[in-house]
Amino acid sequence: QVQLVESGGGLVQAGGSLRLSCAASGRPFTYLGMGWFRQSPGKEREFVAGISRSGGNTQYPGSRDGRFTISRDNAKNTVYLQMNSLKPEDTAVYYCAATDRNPDGTTARRDMYSYWGQGTQVTVSS
């Protein structure tokens, strides 16, 4: 089994930045493709970013505006989500997810991720 623990969420003013971290354990980190999702009240969980196990491939939604960047440090078993120029509509619970089904690629499909963290709240005030 894989355990994922997110950190770095909090309250930030619009225009600010946050960096989320997700520490993985339980399986060799380089076996895992990683992703970030978010969920706001009343909305479905949506894909934010994905990264392959090597870090060589990344994926973002088609609507990406360049404010969020995913990265990973395989030596630290950690994946990051750098979020800049935050907007109130970015307010959500952010979830880290891991997949061992296609680790050399990336995927935006929730059903491809077998492991999920507990989530970290990000609140952006206007």
C-alpha positions as CSV (number, residue, x, y, z in Angstrom):
1,Q,0.0,0.0,0.0
2,V,1.0,3.6,-0.6
3,Q,0.5,6.3,2.0
4,L,0.3,9.9,0.9
5,V,0.4,12.9,3.2
6,E,-0.2,16.4,1.9
7,S,1.0,19.6,3.5
8,G,1.3,23.2,2.7
9,G,-2.3,24.3,2.4
10,G,-3.7,27.3,4.2
11,L,-5.2,30.8,3.8
12,V,-3.7,33.2,1.3
13,Q,-4.8,36.4,-0.2
14,A,-5.6,36.6,-3.9
15,G,-2.4,37.0,-5.9
16,G,-0.4,35.1,-3.4
17,S,1.4,31.8,-3.8
18,L,1.5,28.4,-2.0
19,R,3.5,25.3,-2.5
20,L,1.8,22.0,-1.6
21,S,3.9,19.0,-0.8
22,C,2.9,15.3,-0.8
23,A,5.1,12.8,0.9
24,A,4.8,9.2,-0.2
25,S,5.7,6.0,1.6
26,G,5.0,2.3,1.3
27,R,6.3,1.6,-2.1
28,P,9.4,2.8,-4.0
29,F,8.5,6.3,-5.1
30,T,10.0,5.8,-8.6
31,Y,7.3,3.2,-9.3
32,L,4.6,5.8,-9.1
33,G,3.1,8.4,-11.3
34,M,1.7,11.2,-9.3
35,G,-1.1,13.7,-9.6
36,W,-2.9,16.6,-7.9
37,F,-6.6,17.0,-7.9
38,R,-8.9,19.5,-6.2
39,Q,-12.5,19.6,-5.0
40,S,-14.7,22.5,-4.1
41,P,-18.0,22.2,-2.3
42,G,-20.7,21.0,-4.6
43,K,-18.3,20.2,-7.4
44,E,-16.6,17.1,-8.8
45,R,-13.0,16.4,-8.0
46,E,-11.0,17.8,-10.9
47,F,-7.6,17.2,-12.3
48,V,-4.9,19.8,-11.6
49,A,-1.6,18.3,-12.7
50,G,0.1,15.0,-13.3
51,I,3.8,13.9,-13.5
52,S,5.4,10.7,-14.6
53,R,7.6,8.7,-12.3
54,S,10.8,10.1,-13.7
55,G,9.5,13.7,-13.7
56,G,10.1,13.9,-17.4
57,N,6.5,14.1,-18.4
58,T,3.9,16.5,-17.0
59,Q,0.3,17.0,-17.8
60,Y,-2.1,19.8,-17.0
61,P,-5.8,20.4,-18.0
62,G,-6.4,21.8,-21.4
63,S,-7.5,25.0,-19.7
64,R,-4.2,25.5,-18.0
65,D,-3.2,29.1,-17.5
66,G,0.4,28.5,-16.4
67,R,-0.1,29.4,-12.7
68,F,0.4,25.9,-11.3
69,T,3.4,23.7,-11.7
70,I,3.9,20.2,-10.7
71,S,7.3,18.7,-9.8
72,R,8.8,15.9,-7.8
73,D,12.0,15.0,-5.9
74,N,12.5,11.3,-6.1
75,A,15.3,11.5,-3.5
76,K,12.8,12.9,-1.0
77,N,9.8,10.8,-2.1
78,T,7.8,14.0,-2.5
79,V,5.7,15.6,-5.2
80,Y,5.0,19.3,-5.2
81,L,2.4,21.7,-6.6
82,Q,3.6,25.3,-6.9
83,M,0.6,27.6,-7.1
84,N,1.1,31.2,-8.1
85,S,-1.3,34.2,-8.7
86,L,-3.9,32.4,-6.7
87,K,-7.6,33.4,-7.2
88,P,-10.6,32.9,-4.9
89,E,-11.9,30.3,-7.4
90,D,-8.8,28.2,-6.5
91,T,-10.3,27.6,-3.1
92,A,-10.7,23.9,-2.6
93,V,-9.4,20.8,-0.9
94,Y,-6.3,19.6,-2.8
95,Y,-5.6,15.9,-3.0
96,C,-2.4,14.1,-3.9
97,A,-2.8,10.9,-5.8
98,A,-0.6,8.1,-7.0
99,T,-0.8,5.5,-9.7
100,D,1.2,2.4,-10.5
101,R,-0.8,1.6,-13.7
102,N,1.0,3.9,-16.1
103,P,3.9,5.4,-14.2
104,D,6.0,6.2,-17.3
105,G,3.1,8.4,-18.5
106,T,0.7,10.8,-17.0
107,T,-3.1,10.7,-16.7
108,A,-5.9,13.0,-15.8
109,R,-8.3,10.1,-15.1
110,R,-9.3,9.8,-11.5
111,D,-10.0,6.1,-11.9
112,M,-6.4,5.5,-12.9
113,Y,-5.2,6.6,-9.4
114,S,-5.3,3.9,-6.8
115,Y,-4.0,5.9,-3.8
116,W,-5.1,9.2,-2.4
117,G,-4.1,11.5,0.4
118,Q,-6.4,13.0,2.9
119,G,-6.4,16.4,1.3
120,T,-5.2,19.8,2.3
121,Q,-7.4,22.9,2.4
122,V,-6.5,25.9,0.3
123,T,-8.5,29.0,0.9
124,V,-7.9,32.1,-1.2
125,S,-9.4,35.3,0.1
126,S,-10.4,38.2,-2.2
